[in-house]
């Protein structure tokens, strides 16, 4: 119902393609229900399967975290079931909620799927907390971490980007990464 209401609101505001990037999807069937709303409305949409596998030290609740294997299996299931459905109007992307809520194993899984052609959207540099927490967990600021894993490019959509540095902006531009 929430996806349906949000999509209708977007349509009334002139949105022609919706990107649904729901924080994390640890509840079985939640992703499918959101996609069903897109199908019922016959809209063009990207469903970005959110996920977290760590970050408790930064306030992530355990109930939002899933194992990397569980996340990968569900992304693969969603892609095989829905990507390109509804005459190509619906697509499935992956969405690690933030670099500081993705372990190195989750980042490696993201890179594997990205190399297979699954697109990516990720919250990046929304606040100084995002940058600093990613540095604490990974030893890189968020945009540098994404570059380190080869996840910047034309098939990546960064979200927020309020605190990008001039260097980050040059890197995003040079890689044709979307914001």
N, CA and C atoms as a LAMMPS dump frame, in Angstrom:
ITEM: TIMESTEP
0
ITEM: NUMBER OF ATOMS
537
ITEM: BOX BOUNDS ff ff ff
-5.0000000000000000e+02 5.0000000000000000e+02
-5.0000000000000000e+02 5.0000000000000000e+02
-5.0000000000000000e+02 5.0000000000000000e+02
ITEM: ATOMS id mol type element x y z
1 1 1 N 0.831 -1.194 0
2 1 2 C 0 0 0
3 1 3 C 0.869 1.25 0
4 2 1 N 1.942 1.235 0.788
5 2 2 C 2.845 2.383 0.817
6 2 3 C 3.473 2.642 -0.54
7 3 1 N 3.889 1.57 -1.209
8 3 2 C 4.49 1.719 -2.545
9 3 3 C 3.465 2.256 -3.531
10 4 1 N 2.252 1.797 -3.414
11 4 2 C 1.18 2.252 -4.296
12 4 3 C 0.922 3.75 -4.08
13 5 1 N 0.804 4.162 -2.824
14 5 2 C 0.54 5.573 -2.524
15 5 3 C 1.711 6.451 -2.982
16 6 1 N 2.93 6.016 -2.68
17 6 2 C 4.097 6.787 -3.103
18 6 3 C 4.184 6.909 -4.613
19 7 1 N 3.866 5.84 -5.311
20 7 2 C 3.916 5.862 -6.776
21 7 3 C 2.84 6.773 -7.349
22 8 1 N 1.651 6.718 -6.782
23 8 2 C 0.571 7.597 -7.243
24 8 3 C 0.949 9.057 -7.008
25 9 1 N 1.539 9.334 -5.849
26 9 2 C 1.982 10.696 -5.554
27 9 3 C 3.023 11.154 -6.584
28 10 1 N 3.945 10.266 -6.924
29 10 2 C 4.935 10.594 -7.94
30 10 3 C 4.295 10.88 -9.286
31 11 1 N 3.354 10.045 -9.678
32 11 2 C 2.658 10.256 -10.948
33 11 3 C 1.953 11.612 -10.975
34 12 1 N 1.303 11.961 -9.889
35 12 2 C 0.606 13.251 -9.808
36 12 3 C 1.576 14.429 -9.846
37 13 1 N 2.839 14.167 -9.515
38 13 2 C 3.855 15.223 -9.523
39 13 3 C 4.662 15.244 -10.815
40 14 1 N 4.323 14.373 -11.754
41 14 2 C 4.993 14.363 -13.044
42 14 3 C 6.19 13.432 -13.14
43 15 1 N 6.384 12.562 -12.148
44 15 2 C 7.492 11.601 -12.179
45 15 3 C 7.191 10.566 -13.256
46 16 1 N 8.136 10.356 -14.165
47 16 2 C 7.916 9.397 -15.248
48 16 3 C 8.601 8.053 -15
49 17 1 N 9.609 8.04 -14.151
50 17 2 C 10.259 6.79 -13.761
51 17 3 C 10.577 6.879 -12.281
52 18 1 N 10.066 5.936 -11.541
53 18 2 C 10.292 5.926 -10.097
54 18 3 C 11.425 4.975 -9.747
55 19 1 N 12.306 5.415 -8.844
56 19 2 C 13.322 4.537 -8.274
57 19 3 C 12.919 4.305 -6.823
58 20 1 N 12.525 3.098 -6.507
59 20 2 C 12.17 2.751 -5.133
60 20 3 C 13.384 2.121 -4.483
61 21 1 N 13.934 2.833 -3.537
62 21 2 C 15.149 2.405 -2.856
63 21 3 C 14.814 2.369 -1.379
64 22 1 N 14.227 1.283 -0.984
65 22 2 C 13.76 1.152 0.387
66 22 3 C 14.913 0.671 1.246
67 23 1 N 15.295 1.467 2.205
68 23 2 C 16.371 1.269 3.177
69 23 3 C 16.957 -0.144 3.205
70 24 1 N 16.205 -1.125 3.639
71 24 2 C 16.637 -2.533 3.644
72 24 3 C 15.389 -3.39 3.479
73 25 1 N 15.555 -4.575 2.985
74 25 2 C 14.416 -5.455 2.699
75 25 3 C 14.549 -6.799 3.407
76 26 1 N 14.633 -6.829 4.725
77 26 2 C 14.833 -8.107 5.396
78 26 3 C 13.556 -8.935 5.577
79 27 1 N 12.414 -8.42 5.166
80 27 2 C 11.145 -9.122 5.355
81 27 3 C 10.778 -9.869 4.077
82 28 1 N 10.603 -11.169 4.179
83 28 2 C 10.253 -11.98 3.01
84 28 3 C 8.961 -11.454 2.376
85 29 1 N 8.981 -11.306 1.063
86 29 2 C 7.8 -10.877 0.328
87 29 3 C 7.652 -9.371 0.195
88 30 1 N 8.412 -8.6 0.957
89 30 2 C 8.288 -7.136 0.906
90 30 3 C 8.657 -6.608 -0.481
91 31 1 N 9.748 -7.076 -1.026
92 31 2 C 10.173 -6.628 -2.354
93 31 3 C 9.108 -6.945 -3.395
94 32 1 N 8.566 -8.137 -3.334
95 32 2 C 7.562 -8.563 -4.308
96 32 3 C 6.306 -7.697 -4.229
97 33 1 N 5.928 -7.297 -3.01
98 33 2 C 4.741 -6.455 -2.839
99 33 3 C 4.955 -5.074 -3.466
100 34 1 N 6.139 -4.514 -3.316
101 34 2 C 6.44 -3.221 -3.92
102 34 3 C 6.391 -3.342 -5.446
103 35 1 N 6.993 -4.389 -5.965
104 35 2 C 6.993 -4.599 -7.418
105 35 3 C 5.571 -4.822 -7.932
106 36 1 N 4.745 -5.51 -7.155
107 36 2 C 3.35 -5.714 -7.558
108 36 3 C 2.613 -4.379 -7.674
109 37 1 N 2.901 -3.452 -6.773
110 37 2 C 2.283 -2.121 -6.868
111 37 3 C 2.681 -1.449 -8.177
112 38 1 N 3.952 -1.561 -8.555
113 38 2 C 4.4 -0.995 -9.832
114 38 3 C 3.628 -1.637 -10.99
115 39 1 N 3.491 -2.95 -10.924
116 39 2 C 2.795 -3.664 -11.992
117 39 3 C 1.327 -3.245 -12.058
118 40 1 N 0.682 -3.144 -10.898
119 40 2 C -0.733 -2.764 -10.87
120 40 3 C -0.962 -1.372 -11.438
121 41 1 N -0.033 -0.458 -11.18
122 41 2 C -0.146 0.912 -11.683
123 41 3 C 0.347 1.059 -13.117
124 42 1 N 1.032 0.009 -13.601
125 42 2 C 1.584 0.021 -14.962
126 42 3 C 2.558 1.186 -15.163
127 43 1 N 3.388 1.44 -14.139
128 43 2 C 4.361 2.521 -14.23
129 43 3 C 5.732 1.981 -14.617
130 44 1 N 6.597 2.885 -14.984
131 44 2 C 7.993 2.566 -15.263
132 44 3 C 8.743 2.763 -13.944
133 45 1 N 9.474 1.734 -13.518
134 45 2 C 10.105 1.832 -12.203
135 45 3 C 11.365 0.989 -12.109
136 46 1 N 12.231 1.438 -11.212
137 46 2 C 13.403 0.675 -10.812
138 46 3 C 13.18 0.291 -9.363
139 47 1 N 13.237 -0.995 -9.101
140 47 2 C 13.181 -1.455 -7.721
141 47 3 C 14.619 -1.743 -7.301
142 48 1 N 15.098 -0.976 -6.326
143 48 2 C 16.465 -1.142 -5.842
144 48 3 C 16.407 -1.913 -4.524
145 49 1 N 16.87 -3.137 -4.549
146 49 2 C 16.782 -4.026 -3.387
147 49 3 C 17.817 -3.6 -2.34
148 50 1 N 17.336 -2.922 -1.303
149 50 2 C 18.207 -2.424 -0.245
150 50 3 C 18.722 -3.549 0.639
151 51 1 N 19.917 -3.336 1.191
152 51 2 C 20.463 -4.347 2.092
153 51 3 C 21.547 -3.789 2.991
154 52 1 N 21.697 -4.452 4.14
155 52 2 C 22.738 -4.153 5.128
156 52 3 C 23.19 -5.481 5.725
157 53 1 N 24.48 -5.589 5.963
158 53 2 C 24.953 -6.795 6.647
159 53 3 C 25.815 -6.471 7.861
160 54 1 N 26.004 -5.181 8.133
161 54 2 C 26.781 -4.766 9.3
162 54 3 C 26.389 -3.347 9.672
163 55 1 N 27.118 -2.759 10.612
164 55 2 C 26.861 -1.378 10.994
165 55 3 C 26.257 -1.209 12.367
166 56 1 N 26.244 -2.296 13.127
167 56 2 C 25.642 -2.207 14.459
168 56 3 C 26.324 -1.128 15.302
169 57 1 N 27.641 -0.973 15.141
170 57 2 C 28.356 0.05 15.898
171 57 3 C 27.928 1.467 15.511
172 58 1 N 27.249 1.594 14.372
173 58 2 C 26.775 2.893 13.912
174 58 3 C 25.265 3.058 14.106
175 59 1 N 24.627 2.081 14.74
176 59 2 C 23.205 2.187 15.042
177 59 3 C 22.275 1.333 14.204
178 60 1 N 22.813 0.528 13.303
179 60 2 C 21.958 -0.351 12.508
180 60 3 C 21.389 -1.443 13.429
181 61 1 N 20.09 -1.604 13.387
182 61 2 C 19.435 -2.633 14.185
183 61 3 C 19.681 -4.01 13.585
184 62 1 N 19.917 -5.01 14.431
185 62 2 C 20.192 -6.371 13.943
186 62 3 C 19.094 -6.894 13.025
187 63 1 N 17.862 -6.521 13.308
188 63 2 C 16.745 -6.994 12.499
189 63 3 C 16.775 -6.517 11.06
190 64 1 N 17.557 -5.5 10.761
191 64 2 C 17.684 -5.002 9.387
192 64 3 C 18.803 -5.687 8.622
193 65 1 N 19.684 -6.37 9.341
194 65 2 C 20.844 -6.99 8.71
195 65 3 C 20.52 -8.406 8.22
196 66 1 N 21.139 -8.761 7.121
197 66 2 C 21.033 -10.109 6.567
198 66 3 C 22.427 -10.58 6.195
199 67 1 N 22.568 -11.886 6.059
200 67 2 C 23.853 -12.426 5.614
201 67 3 C 24.061 -12.078 4.143
202 68 1 N 25.304 -12.015 3.741
203 68 2 C 25.641 -11.711 2.344
204 68 3 C 25.024 -12.765 1.422
205 69 1 N 25.055 -14.032 1.828
206 69 2 C 24.468 -15.091 0.993
207 69 3 C 22.967 -14.886 0.8
208 70 1 N 22.27 -14.485 1.862
209 70 2 C 20.827 -14.238 1.779
210 70 3 C 20.538 -13.061 0.857
211 71 1 N 21.311 -12.004 1.002
212 71 2 C 21.143 -10.815 0.157
213 71 3 C 21.366 -11.173 -1.308
214 72 1 N 22.467 -11.847 -1.594
215 72 2 C 22.778 -12.195 -2.981
216 72 3 C 21.705 -13.09 -3.584
217 73 1 N 21.254 -14.085 -2.827
218 73 2 C 20.222 -14.995 -3.335
219 73 3 C 18.941 -14.236 -3.669
220 74 1 N 18.563 -13.283 -2.812
221 74 2 C 17.327 -12.554 -3.069
222 74 3 C 17.478 -11.595 -4.241
223 75 1 N 18.622 -10.942 -4.368
224 75 2 C 18.838 -10.069 -5.531
225 75 3 C 18.763 -10.895 -6.808
226 76 1 N 19.421 -12.048 -6.815
227 76 2 C 19.386 -12.909 -8.006
228 76 3 C 17.957 -13.372 -8.317
229 77 1 N 17.2 -13.704 -7.277
230 77 2 C 15.81 -14.13 -7.464
231 77 3 C 14.981 -12.993 -8.069
232 78 1 N 15.138 -11.799 -7.516
233 78 2 C 14.378 -10.659 -8.019
234 78 3 C 14.731 -10.342 -9.466
235 79 1 N 16.02 -10.378 -9.787
236 79 2 C 16.447 -10.104 -11.161
237 79 3 C 15.869 -11.15 -12.109
238 80 1 N 15.981 -12.427 -11.755
239 80 2 C 15.496 -13.478 -12.665
240 80 3 C 13.971 -13.466 -12.791
241 81 1 N 13.285 -13.013 -11.753
242 81 2 C 11.819 -13.002 -11.776
243 81 3 C 11.244 -11.746 -12.419
244 82 1 N 11.838 -10.595 -12.146
245 82 2 C 11.191 -9.336 -12.507
246 82 3 C 11.961 -8.413 -13.442
247 83 1 N 13.279 -8.525 -13.55
248 83 2 C 14.013 -7.539 -14.336
249 83 3 C 13.547 -7.562 -15.785
250 84 1 N 13.091 -6.419 -16.265
251 84 2 C 12.61 -6.299 -17.641
252 84 3 C 11.163 -6.71 -17.823
253 85 1 N 10.466 -7.034 -16.742
254 85 2 C 9.069 -7.454 -16.88
255 85 3 C 8.181 -6.256 -17.221
256 86 1 N 6.924 -6.526 -17.46
257 86 2 C 5.958 -5.491 -17.833
258 86 3 C 6.43 -4.718 -19.064
259 87 1 N 6.811 -5.5 -20.086
260 87 2 C 7.274 -4.935 -21.359
261 87 3 C 8.477 -4.006 -21.167
262 88 1 N 9.342 -4.388 -20.216
263 88 2 C 10.571 -3.639 -19.979
264 88 3 C 10.407 -2.43 -19.075
265 89 1 N 9.239 -2.263 -18.467
266 89 2 C 9.014 -1.081 -17.63
267 89 3 C 9.607 -1.204 -16.231
268 90 1 N 9.871 -2.429 -15.772
269 90 2 C 10.367 -2.619 -14.412
270 90 3 C 11.757 -3.236 -14.456
271 91 1 N 12.667 -2.629 -13.678
272 91 2 C 14.032 -3.138 -13.585
273 91 3 C 14.432 -3.313 -12.136
274 92 1 N 15.354 -4.232 -11.916
275 92 2 C 15.849 -4.534 -10.57
276 92 3 C 17.299 -4.102 -10.475
277 93 1 N 17.585 -3.325 -9.468
278 93 2 C 18.95 -2.911 -9.155
279 93 3 C 19.278 -3.37 -7.747
280 94 1 N 20.512 -3.272 -7.362
281 94 2 C 20.899 -3.552 -5.974
282 94 3 C 21.197 -2.22 -5.285
283 95 1 N 21.006 -2.233 -3.964
284 95 2 C 21.136 -0.987 -3.217
285 95 3 C 21.717 -1.23 -1.831
286 96 1 N 23.037 -1.394 -1.751
287 96 2 C 23.617 -1.431 -0.407
288 96 3 C 23.255 -0.109 0.262
289 97 1 N 22.624 -0.174 1.408
290 97 2 C 22.035 1.04 1.986
291 97 3 C 23.044 2.165 2.158
292 98 1 N 24.227 1.853 2.604
293 98 2 C 25.314 2.821 2.714
294 98 3 C 26.609 2.033 2.819
295 99 1 N 27.708 2.599 2.375
296 99 2 C 28.967 1.858 2.479
297 99 3 C 29.326 1.451 3.909
298 100 1 N 28.878 2.227 4.895
299 100 2 C 29.194 1.892 6.284
300 100 3 C 28.277 0.816 6.856
301 101 1 N 27.313 0.355 6.066
302 101 2 C 26.47 -0.764 6.504
303 101 3 C 26.675 -1.987 5.615
304 102 1 N 27.783 -1.982 4.888
305 102 2 C 28.155 -3.1 4.017
306 102 3 C 29.575 -3.54 4.358
307 103 1 N 29.717 -4.774 4.745
308 103 2 C 31.032 -5.333 5.074
309 103 3 C 31.866 -5.476 3.799
310 104 1 N 33.163 -5.729 3.951
311 104 2 C 33.963 -6.025 2.752
312 104 3 C 33.381 -7.183 1.938
313 105 1 N 32.848 -8.198 2.607
314 105 2 C 32.233 -9.324 1.871
315 105 3 C 31.019 -8.852 1.075
316 106 1 N 30.237 -7.958 1.636
317 106 2 C 29.073 -7.426 0.918
318 106 3 C 29.519 -6.556 -0.25
319 107 1 N 30.584 -5.802 -0.071
320 107 2 C 31.104 -4.986 -1.17
321 107 3 C 31.622 -5.878 -2.301
322 108 1 N 32.267 -6.985 -1.954
323 108 2 C 32.753 -7.918 -2.977
324 108 3 C 31.59 -8.561 -3.725
325 109 1 N 30.531 -8.915 -3.001
326 109 2 C 29.335 -9.484 -3.633
327 109 3 C 28.716 -8.453 -4.575
328 110 1 N 28.642 -7.211 -4.123
329 110 2 C 28.09 -6.136 -4.953
330 110 3 C 28.896 -6.006 -6.244
331 111 1 N 30.193 -6.058 -6.138
332 111 2 C 31.053 -5.973 -7.325
333 111 3 C 30.809 -7.151 -8.28
334 112 1 N 30.667 -8.357 -7.727
335 112 2 C 30.39 -9.526 -8.585
336 112 3 C 29.101 -9.319 -9.384
337 113 1 N 28.051 -8.902 -8.69
338 113 2 C 26.763 -8.717 -9.366
339 113 3 C 26.813 -7.542 -10.34
340 114 1 N 27.527 -6.499 -9.982
341 114 2 C 27.699 -5.339 -10.852
342 114 3 C 28.397 -5.765 -12.149
343 115 1 N 29.415 -6.586 -12.011
344 115 2 C 30.136 -7.075 -13.19
345 115 3 C 29.266 -7.971 -14.064
346 116 1 N 28.204 -8.533 -13.48
347 116 2 C 27.251 -9.341 -14.249
348 116 3 C 26.182 -8.477 -14.913
349 117 1 N 26.218 -7.155 -14.654
350 117 2 C 25.289 -6.244 -15.323
351 117 3 C 24.151 -5.73 -14.456
352 118 1 N 24.148 -6.059 -13.175
353 118 2 C 23.105 -5.541 -12.288
354 118 3 C 23.528 -4.141 -11.846
355 119 1 N 22.658 -3.19 -12.066
356 119 2 C 22.974 -1.795 -11.745
357 119 3 C 22.927 -1.554 -10.242
358 120 1 N 23.44 -0.394 -9.844
359 120 2 C 23.666 -0.094 -8.435
360 120 3 C 23.218 1.316 -8.097
361 121 1 N 22.586 1.463 -6.942
362 121 2 C 22.358 2.78 -6.356
363 121 3 C 22.746 2.691 -4.887
364 122 1 N 23.358 3.764 -4.375
365 122 2 C 23.858 3.721 -3.003
366 122 3 C 23.877 5.134 -2.413
367 123 1 N 23.467 5.242 -1.158
368 123 2 C 23.54 6.512 -0.432
369 123 3 C 25.019 6.866 -0.248
370 124 1 N 25.379 8.076 -0.612
371 124 2 C 26.787 8.48 -0.6
372 124 3 C 26.929 9.906 -0.085
373 125 1 N 27.779 10.078 0.908
374 125 2 C 28.139 11.409 1.406
375 125 3 C 26.926 12.292 1.708
376 126 1 N 25.901 11.692 2.288
377 126 2 C 24.742 12.497 2.677
378 126 3 C 25.112 13.432 3.83
379 127 1 N 25.919 12.92 4.753
380 127 2 C 26.343 13.688 5.922
381 127 3 C 27.825 13.395 6.187
382 128 1 N 28.477 14.208 6.998
383 128 2 C 29.839 13.865 7.4
384 128 3 C 29.9 12.499 8.092
385 129 1 N 28.834 12.122 8.796
386 129 2 C 28.774 10.806 9.429
387 129 3 C 28.99 9.698 8.409
388 130 1 N 28.349 9.805 7.258
389 130 2 C 28.491 8.781 6.217
390 130 3 C 29.952 8.622 5.796
391 131 1 N 30.584 9.728 5.557
392 131 2 C 31.987 9.687 5.12
393 131 3 C 32.879 9.118 6.218
394 132 1 N 32.708 9.632 7.434
395 132 2 C 33.572 9.22 8.54
396 132 3 C 33.338 7.778 8.964
397 133 1 N 32.103 7.321 8.95
398 133 2 C 31.802 5.936 9.328
399 133 3 C 32.355 4.961 8.295
400 134 1 N 32.271 5.336 7.029
401 134 2 C 32.848 4.489 5.983
402 134 3 C 34.36 4.421 6.145
403 135 1 N 34.979 5.53 6.462
404 135 2 C 36.424 5.546 6.713
405 135 3 C 36.766 4.64 7.894
406 136 1 N 35.981 4.721 8.961
407 136 2 C 36.237 3.898 10.144
408 136 3 C 36.124 2.408 9.823
409 137 1 N 35.102 2.032 9.052
410 137 2 C 34.871 0.618 8.746
411 137 3 C 35.818 0.087 7.674
412 138 1 N 36.054 0.873 6.628
413 138 2 C 36.763 0.371 5.448
414 138 3 C 38.148 0.984 5.208
415 139 1 N 38.444 2.094 5.87
416 139 2 C 39.717 2.76 5.62
417 139 3 C 39.702 3.648 4.392
418 140 1 N 38.514 3.915 3.849
419 140 2 C 38.321 4.799 2.699
420 140 3 C 37.099 5.664 2.973
421 141 1 N 37.05 6.874 2.405
422 141 2 C 35.792 7.615 2.362
423 141 3 C 34.891 6.935 1.34
424 142 1 N 33.591 7.211 1.39
425 142 2 C 32.627 6.44 0.607
426 142 3 C 32.893 6.438 -0.896
427 143 1 N 33.152 7.58 -1.506
428 143 2 C 33.391 7.575 -2.949
429 143 3 C 34.693 6.846 -3.297
430 144 1 N 35.703 6.983 -2.435
431 144 2 C 36.955 6.256 -2.663
432 144 3 C 36.751 4.753 -2.521
433 145 1 N 35.892 4.357 -1.59
434 145 2 C 35.588 2.933 -1.424
435 145 3 C 34.915 2.385 -2.68
436 146 1 N 33.947 3.118 -3.184
437 146 2 C 33.264 2.672 -4.408
438 146 3 C 34.253 2.58 -5.568
439 147 1 N 35.15 3.542 -5.677
440 147 2 C 36.177 3.495 -6.722
441 147 3 C 37.099 2.299 -6.517
442 148 1 N 37.476 2.045 -5.273
443 148 2 C 38.352 0.917 -4.941
444 148 3 C 37.759 -0.405 -5.439
445 149 1 N 36.449 -0.556 -5.293
446 149 2 C 35.785 -1.79 -5.736
447 149 3 C 35.354 -1.737 -7.203
448 150 1 N 35.644 -0.665 -7.899
449 150 2 C 35.254 -0.569 -9.308
450 150 3 C 33.754 -0.383 -9.488
451 151 1 N 33.13 0.337 -8.559
452 151 2 C 31.68 0.494 -8.581
453 151 3 C 31.224 1.883 -9.009
454 152 1 N 32.149 2.696 -9.507
455 152 2 C 31.746 3.971 -10.095
456 152 3 C 31.682 3.784 -11.596
457 153 1 N 30.67 4.364 -12.204
458 153 2 C 30.526 4.247 -13.65
459 153 3 C 29.106 4.563 -14.067
460 154 1 N 28.836 4.458 -15.355
461 154 2 C 27.528 4.867 -15.876
462 154 3 C 26.354 4.016 -15.399
463 155 1 N 26.63 2.886 -14.765
464 155 2 C 25.549 2.033 -14.257
465 155 3 C 25.387 2.16 -12.749
466 156 1 N 25.905 3.258 -12.202
467 156 2 C 25.784 3.536 -10.772
468 156 3 C 25.073 4.87 -10.581
469 157 1 N 24.111 4.873 -9.664
470 157 2 C 23.387 6.077 -9.279
471 157 3 C 23.681 6.35 -7.81
472 158 1 N 24.392 7.447 -7.539
473 158 2 C 24.675 7.851 -6.171
474 158 3 C 23.521 8.709 -5.67
475 159 1 N 23.167 8.526 -4.405
476 159 2 C 22.032 9.244 -3.828
477 159 3 C 22.542 10.23 -2.776
478 160 1 N 21.984 11.396 -2.745
479 160 2 C 22.26 12.502 -1.816
480 160 3 C 23.496 13.296 -2.238
481 161 1 N 24.686 12.827 -1.935
482 161 2 C 25.935 13.472 -2.371
483 161 3 C 26.077 14.912 -1.885
484 162 1 N 25.557 15.201 -0.724
485 162 2 C 25.598 16.555 -0.174
486 162 3 C 27.018 16.97 0.195
487 163 1 N 27.825 16.01 0.646
488 163 2 C 29.157 16.332 1.149
489 163 3 C 30.285 15.785 0.264
490 164 1 N 30.061 15.745 -1.028
491 164 2 C 31.139 15.358 -1.927
492 164 3 C 32.205 16.452 -1.922
493 165 1 N 33.443 16.039 -2.012
494 165 2 C 34.542 16.999 -2.138
495 165 3 C 34.732 17.333 -3.617
496 166 1 N 35.533 18.333 -3.887
497 166 2 C 35.845 18.661 -5.287
498 166 3 C 36.484 17.459 -5.983
499 167 1 N 37.333 16.741 -5.264
500 167 2 C 37.964 15.539 -5.822
501 167 3 C 36.916 14.479 -6.146
502 168 1 N 35.961 14.277 -5.231
503 168 2 C 34.879 13.309 -5.465
504 168 3 C 34.103 13.685 -6.723
505 169 1 N 33.783 14.952 -6.857
506 169 2 C 33.006 15.417 -8.012
507 169 3 C 33.764 15.15 -9.306
508 170 1 N 35.057 15.408 -9.302
509 170 2 C 35.865 15.108 -10.503
510 170 3 C 35.842 13.607 -10.808
511 171 1 N 35.938 12.773 -9.766
512 171 2 C 35.936 11.328 -9.953
513 171 3 C 34.583 10.845 -10.497
514 172 1 N 33.502 11.38 -9.958
515 172 2 C 32.155 11.024 -10.424
516 172 3 C 31.995 11.423 -11.882
517 173 1 N 32.436 12.619 -12.219
518 173 2 C 32.321 13.085 -13.602
519 173 3 C 33.169 12.222 -14.542
520 174 1 N 34.399 11.94 -14.137
521 174 2 C 35.31 11.188 -15
522 174 3 C 34.806 9.767 -15.264
523 175 1 N 34.051 9.213 -14.338
524 175 2 C 33.548 7.839 -14.493
525 175 3 C 32.131 7.795 -15.046
526 176 1 N 31.542 8.963 -15.303
527 176 2 C 30.161 9.064 -15.811
528 176 3 C 29.164 8.43 -14.834
529 177 1 N 29.477 8.511 -13.554
530 177 2 C 28.569 8.038 -12.517
531 177 3 C 27.418 9.027 -12.403
532 178 1 N 26.221 8.521 -12.15
533 178 2 C 25.028 9.376 -12.07
534 178 3 C 24.771 9.77 -10.617
535 179 1 N 24.163 10.94 -10.434
536 179 2 C 23.756 11.411 -9.109
537 179 3 C 22.276 11.711 -9.161
